[in-house]
Amino acid sequence: MGEESCTIDLETAGLSAAQAQKAELLANEVIAEDRPVSIRFVPLEEARQLGLRKLPPKQTGDLRLIDITDFDLTACGGTHVRATGQIGSILLRKIEKVKQDVRVEFVCGLRAVATARRDYTTLTDAAALYSSHIYDVPEQIRKSLAETKSAAKAQHKLLEELAELYAERLLAQATDSPRIITQVFTERDALFIKLLAQKLTTGNSNAIALLASGAGQPTLVFAQSPGQKSNMGQLMKEAMAQLGGRGGGSADLAQGGVPPGALDAGKIHSLLREMAGKL
C-alpha cells in the first residue's frame, strides 16, 4: 500500500500485457457487479475443503476468510469493503520483474480517475508537440529516436573526418622522433580529442599525443603509437595529481577528468609541456 499506488508481487515467471489487460477487465467487471463481500472464521481443516485460492503457510487455529460472492474465497486478515462496488475501479499501471516474481502496480477508486486524467493530459501535451493524435505519439517518438540516431551517426562520421584532417596537419608540423604533439582544444569535448589521439597514434606514425579538451567535462587524453617506451597511464596519474582530477589507463592510452575550475588554458599548456619533457 502506498500514497500514490499499490503493488502486489505474483509468484510467476512472467505476465504478458494481454494477460494483465484481461485481469484488469475481469476485476472491473466484478466491481461493476457490486458483489457482496462477506467475512467468516472457520477451522483450518474445514478451510482446506472449501477450495481457497491460497492457504497461508504455517497457519494454526481458525482462518479469517474473505468471500467475494461467486468469485473468490481467500484467507486474509486485512480490512475489506462490504461490496465490490465500493472499490470504484482498478487501473493497472506497471509490470516489472522483481527477482523471481512479477510486481504489478495498480491504483483504485478516485486515484484511478486522477491517474487516468494525468496520463491523458501528459499524452495530449506530447501529441501537441508532435502536432499529432495522442494514439500516434509512440510512433512519432520512434521516428524521432531513429532520426536522432541517424543524425548522431552522421555527426560522428564528420567528427572522425575532422580528427583525421587535424591529425594530418599536426603530424606534418611535428619533426621530432617520436613526434610529440601537445594541444589544448578549449571548444572541443572528450570524444573529439580521443578520436584525434587515436588518429595521431594509429599505425606507424611514431607519435605521442598529449591532448586536452575544454567543452563539457574537461578531459585529458594521452596516447602513443604502439612500440613506444613511455607509459601513458603512469603519465596521466602524475598529471591528475597536479590537477586534482582522476584518471588512468594502459601504457598506450590513458584518459583523465579535470575539475571544471582547473581548466585554465595556460596552466594546461604548461602541464602538457611538462609531461612532454618527461618522455
Secondary structure, 3 states (H helix, E strand, C coil): CCCCCEEEEECCCCCCHHHHHHHHHHHHHHHHCCCEEEEEEEEHHHHHCCCCCCCCCCCCCEEEEEEECCCEEEECCCCCCCEHHHHCCEEEEEEEEECCEEEEEEEEHHHHHHHHHHHHHHHHHHHHHHCCCHHHHHHHHHHHHHHHHHHHHHHHHHHHHHHHHHHHHHHHHCCCCCEEEEEEECCCCHHHHHHHHHHHHCCCCCEEEEEEECCCCCEEEEEECCCCCCCHHHHHHHHHHHHCCEEEECCCEEEEECCHHHCCHHHHHHHHHHHHHCC
